[in-house]
Amino acid sequence: MSSFHDHELQPAFEAEVREHIGQCVECSRRLAEFGEISRMTAELRNPSAPASVWPDLRSKLDHVPQTRPTPVLGSIRRRRRAFGMAIAASLVLALFSWGLLAWWRQSYDHDHISVAANFGRYLSEFDQNPEQAQLALVSNYDGRVVDLEEAARTLRYPPVAPEMLPNGFARDRIYLLKMPCCLCVQTIYKNEAGDRLAVFEHVDDQPHWFGDRPIVTAQCHGTPTSLVQVDDRLAATWKRQQRFITLIGLRGVEEVTQLVSFFDQADSAREQL
């Protein structure tokens, strides 16, 4: 809703969101809240200091009485002043660190909640309306279609995107997505039966992508793999070398094991070369 309010969505997706808002009371209310926040923000003022502030301050500084303390008394005063300045500096640093940590934590939580919501919609629509699901994901994360060579140049490593997967799945498109976690590469596969698989490669494990869906860990081809039930399909995540692989649209644990084995064998063959 924030992206729609700020006109950051792709035109086609923005038109669909606008049509939905016209029929949804809850979304209309949320959009009105964003409008009210923008209005209130626009009314905030940044008052400027009066022109007389600096001349008055400078005049007072010029007329501070200069005293010459005795050496012992001056040394004590200097030590006290240095000690006070050290305490003040420590307090400022502590407050700054606390504020930075609070800001980072708030931003981190917001990103996780946002990704969980966006990815949750993607998971729900992937099987029945994959084109719409992909359009929303691309719009939310500034996605673009690339070829294999461009993906490798941008990522600085060869992505997991073989031309073919087991069960007749052929590579259809490769996307780069600017996710909060990293620049994520996504490859879409199709087979003649009309089934689709989405393969994501990302730097860190991202369990929050699945929101509150239960996650089960199983050994698939000897590899610890996280499994999530999405309607009548499965999503699976496992670590491959330095990164993680997440597959969407799997039809069962057997297919998960088959694909984990396939990627392991591909890695072994690459190492031998």
HUZIMO-V371084 format. One record per run of one state. SS is the DSSP state (@ for helix, = for strand, . for the rest). FROM is the first residue (numbers start at 1). LEN is the number of residues. If there is no record, write none. Layout:
# HUZIMO-V371084
SS:FROM:LEN
SS:FROM:LEN
This chain:
# HUZIMO-V371084
.:1:1
@:2:4
.:6:5
@:11:11
.:22:3
@:25:18
.:43:9
@:52:11
.:63:8
@:71:56
.:127:3
@:130:11
.:141:3
=:144:3
.:147:1
@:148:8
.:156:8
=:164:2
.:166:3
=:169:10
.:179:4
=:183:8
.:191:5
=:196:7
.:203:4
@:207:4
.:211:4
=:215:6
.:221:2
=:223:8
.:231:2
=:233:8
.:241:2
=:243:8
.:251:2
@:253:20
.:273:1
